[in-house]
Amino acid sequence: MTIETAIRVCASSSVTATAAFSAWQAIESKMEEIGVNTNRRRASLIGQCAHESAKFRTRFENLNYSAAGLWKIFRRHFASQAETNSFARQPEKIANRVYANRMGNGNPASGDGWRYRGRGFLQLTGRDNYARYGDAIGEDLVANPDRAADPDICWLIAAEYFARTRRSGRNVLEWSDVPDIIMVTKAINGGTHGLSDRVVLTGRAHAELTGDASTAEWQSLLLNAGFNPGPIDGLFGARTKAAQEAAEAHFGVSGEGLLEVLRGID
């Protein structure tokens, strides 16, 4: 029941887990100062970063798009579909076109698009953001942009993002306290893409940090046992409460006893 095991159950392999945890250890006190100082906040940060980075495998944006992919995702940056053919599978050229003249970047010839492409667990992008978050963590990321992909800096940038980004009156750390994974996800993603995976990973991290079953795990177990809790979204709402009460009445046990019963159902 430690941060190490919380990261490990969300990682793609022991190698990625070790790298991510070693980096966390190195800057743990700074994370606390930023506000990642409760188990709910730690679980939220670990779960969301794991999802966004393919379970800590990816710290650089993949811009190796085909012509079809470019037209689908970056259509507004090209005059025609035919034009994408001369950019396909050329990541640097793509970045310099699609990220030009925005987020503080210069024109395509400046090379800023490639220089300040997405890095880190949450894909820090654009010269202005490199400057803003670099100042926040005491690193010159404008002069040393590759530093943003180092695991320790990845964690610090993500923590600062959680502390600085607000949605509906609360920052991401405060939404993590609720906990409201949907609002956390919207603050990071702009929508709810990948919500189910984010719920699972955040739940795994929380369970390892506290030893308690997460709401998402309760929902999954209840559904498996035939008691519909509604969407598996990590939120303990009326439907989840009703499903849990129905299961308690059916099995004649509650709390840890019910959890043990549900976990024993194939």
C-alpha positions in Angstrom: 0.0 0.0 0.0 2.5 2.5 -1.2 3.0 5.0 -4.0 5.4 2.5 -5.6 2.7 -0.2 -5.8 0.1 2.4 -6.9 2.3 3.3 -9.9 3.2 -0.3 -10.6 -0.5 -1.5 -11.0 -1.0 1.3 -13.5 2.2 0.8 -15.5 2.7 -1.2 -18.7 5.7 -3.1 -17.3 8.1 -3.3 -14.4 10.6 -1.2 -16.4 8.2 1.7 -16.9 7.0 1.4 -13.3 10.5 1.6 -11.9 11.3 4.7 -14.0 8.1 6.4 -13.0 8.5 5.6 -9.3 12.2 6.5 -9.1 11.3 9.9 -10.7 8.4 10.4 -8.1 10.8 9.6 -5.3 13.2 12.3 -6.5 10.7 15.1 -6.4 8.2 13.8 -3.8 8.6 16.8 -1.5 8.0 19.2 -4.4 4.9 17.3 -5.3 3.6 17.8 -1.7 4.4 21.5 -1.9 2.4 21.8 -5.1 -0.6 20.2 -3.4 -0.4 16.5 -4.3 -0.6 15.7 -0.6 -3.5 13.3 -0.1 -4.2 9.7 -1.4 -7.1 10.9 -3.5 -5.0 13.5 -5.2 -2.1 11.0 -5.7 -4.4 8.4 -7.1 -6.0 10.9 -9.5 -2.6 12.1 -10.8 -1.2 8.6 -11.2 -4.3 7.3 -12.9 -4.7 10.2 -15.3 -1.0 10.3 -16.2 -1.0 6.5 -16.7 -3.9 6.8 -19.2 -2.5 9.8 -21.1 1.0 8.2 -21.4 -0.1 4.7 -22.4 0.7 3.5 -18.9 4.0 5.5 -18.7 5.3 4.2 -22.0 5.0 7.5 -23.9 6.5 10.8 -23.1 6.8 12.3 -26.6 4.0 13.2 -29.0 3.7 10.8 -31.9 3.4 12.9 -35.0 4.1 10.2 -37.6 0.8 10.7 -39.3 -0.3 9.3 -42.7 -1.9 11.7 -45.2 -5.3 10.4 -44.2 -4.6 10.9 -40.6 -3.4 14.4 -41.1 -6.6 15.3 -43.1 -8.8 13.8 -40.3 -7.1 15.4 -37.4 -5.4 18.6 -38.7 -7.6 19.4 -41.6 -7.8 23.1 -40.9 -4.0 23.5 -41.2 -4.0 22.4 -44.9 -5.4 24.0 -48.0 -6.5 20.7 -49.4 -6.4 16.9 -48.8 -3.8 16.6 -51.6 -1.4 18.9 -49.8 -1.2 16.4 -46.9 0.6 14.0 -49.2 3.8 16.0 -49.0 3.7 16.0 -45.2 2.8 12.4 -44.5 5.2 10.4 -42.2 7.4 13.5 -41.7 6.9 14.3 -38.0 9.1 17.4 -37.8 7.6 19.0 -40.9 4.1 18.2 -39.6 4.8 19.7 -36.2 6.2 22.9 -37.7 3.0 23.3 -39.8 0.2 22.4 -37.4 1.7 24.2 -34.4 2.9 27.3 -36.2 1.8 30.8 -35.2 0.0 29.7 -32.0 0.7 28.9 -28.4 3.6 31.4 -28.6 5.3 29.5 -31.5 6.7 31.3 -34.5 6.1 30.5 -38.2 6.8 27.1 -39.8 10.4 28.2 -40.6 11.1 29.0 -36.9 11.1 25.3 -36.0 9.1 26.1 -32.9 6.4 23.6 -33.7 8.8 20.7 -33.5 10.9 22.2 -30.8 7.9 22.6 -28.5 5.8 19.6 -29.5 4.0 17.5 -27.0 6.2 16.1 -24.2 5.5 14.7 -20.8 2.8 12.5 -19.3 0.2 15.2 -20.2 1.8 16.4 -23.4 3.0 19.9 -22.7 2.8 21.7 -26.0 3.7 25.2 -27.3 6.4 27.7 -26.4 4.2 29.7 -24.1 3.3 26.6 -22.0 7.0 25.5 -21.9 7.8 29.0 -20.5 4.8 29.0 -18.1 5.4 25.6 -16.6 9.2 25.9 -16.7 8.9 29.0 -14.5 6.6 27.2 -12.2 8.9 24.3 -11.5 12.2 26.2 -11.7 13.4 24.8 -15.0 14.3 26.6 -18.3 12.2 24.5 -20.5 12.3 27.0 -23.4 16.1 26.6 -23.7 15.9 22.8 -22.8 12.6 21.5 -24.1 13.7 17.8 -24.0 13.9 18.2 -20.3 10.0 18.2 -20.3 10.1 14.5 -21.2 12.3 13.4 -18.3 10.1 11.5 -15.8 10.8 13.7 -12.8 9.8 16.8 -14.8 6.8 14.9 -16.3 5.4 14.5 -12.7 6.1 18.1 -11.7 4.4 19.5 -14.8 1.4 17.2 -14.3 1.2 18.3 -10.7 1.3 22.0 -11.6 -1.3 21.4 -14.2 -3.6 19.8 -11.6 -3.0 22.8 -9.3 -3.4 25.5 -11.9 -6.2 24.3 -14.2 -9.7 25.2 -13.1 -13.1 24.0 -14.3 -16.4 25.1 -12.9 -14.8 26.9 -9.9 -12.4 24.2 -8.8 -8.9 23.2 -9.8 -8.1 19.6 -10.8 -6.8 18.7 -7.3 -10.0 19.9 -5.8 -12.1 17.8 -8.2 -9.9 14.9 -7.2 -10.9 15.5 -3.6 -14.6 15.1 -4.3 -13.8 12.7 -6.1 -15.2 13.4 -9.5 -13.3 11.6 -12.2 -15.5 13.0 -14.9 -14.6 16.6 -14.0 -10.9 15.7 -13.7 -11.0 14.1 -17.1 -12.8 17.1 -18.7 -10.2 19.4 -17.3 -7.4 17.3 -18.8 -9.0 16.1 -22.0 -11.7 18.7 -22.8 -14.2 15.9 -22.9 -14.5 12.4 -21.5 -12.4 10.4 -24.0 -11.1 7.2 -22.4 -13.1 7.7 -19.3 -13.6 4.0 -18.4 -9.8 3.4 -18.5 -9.2 6.5 -16.4 -11.7 5.3 -13.9 -10.1 1.9 -13.7 -6.5 3.2 -13.4 -7.4 5.8 -10.8 -9.3 3.2 -8.8 -6.3 0.8 -8.9 -4.0 3.5 -7.7 -6.4 4.5 -4.9 -6.9 0.9 -3.7 -3.1 0.4 -3.5 -2.6 3.7 -1.6 -5.4 3.1 0.9 -6.2 -0.6 1.0 -9.8 0.3 0.3 -11.9 -0.8 -2.7 -12.5 2.1 -5.0 -16.0 3.1 -6.1 -15.1 1.9 -9.6 -14.3 -1.6 -8.2 -17.5 -1.7 -6.3 -19.4 -0.8 -9.4 -17.7 -3.5 -11.4 -18.2 -6.2 -8.8 -21.9 -5.2 -8.3 -22.5 -5.3 -12.1 -20.8 -8.7 -12.3 -23.0 -10.1 -9.5 -26.2 -8.9 -11.3 -26.8 -5.6 -9.4 -26.7 -2.8 -11.9 -25.0 0.3 -10.5 -25.3 2.3 -13.7 -22.2 3.5 -15.5 -18.8 2.4 -14.1 -17.6 6.0 -13.6 -16.2 6.0 -10.1 -19.0 8.2 -8.7 -21.0 6.9 -5.8 -24.4 8.1 -6.9 -28.0 7.0 -6.2 -27.9 4.0 -8.6 -24.7 2.6 -7.1 -26.1 3.1 -3.6 -29.3 1.3 -4.6 -27.3 -1.6 -6.2 -25.1 -1.9 -3.1 -28.2 -2.0 -0.8 -29.8 -4.6 -3.0 -26.7 -6.8 -2.8 -26.6 -6.3 1.0 -30.2 -7.5 1.3 -29.6 -10.4 -1.1 -26.4 -11.8 0.6 -27.2 -10.7 4.1 -23.8 -9.0 4.7 -22.4 -5.5 4.2 -19.1 -3.7 4.2 -16.0 -5.8 3.9 -18.1 -9.0 4.2 -20.1 -8.0 1.0 -16.9 -7.0 -0.8 -15.4 -10.5 0.0 -18.6 -12.2 -1.4 -18.6 -10.1 -4.5 -14.9 -10.7 -5.2 -15.6 -14.4 -4.9 -18.1 -14.5 -7.7 -16.8 -15.7 -11.0 
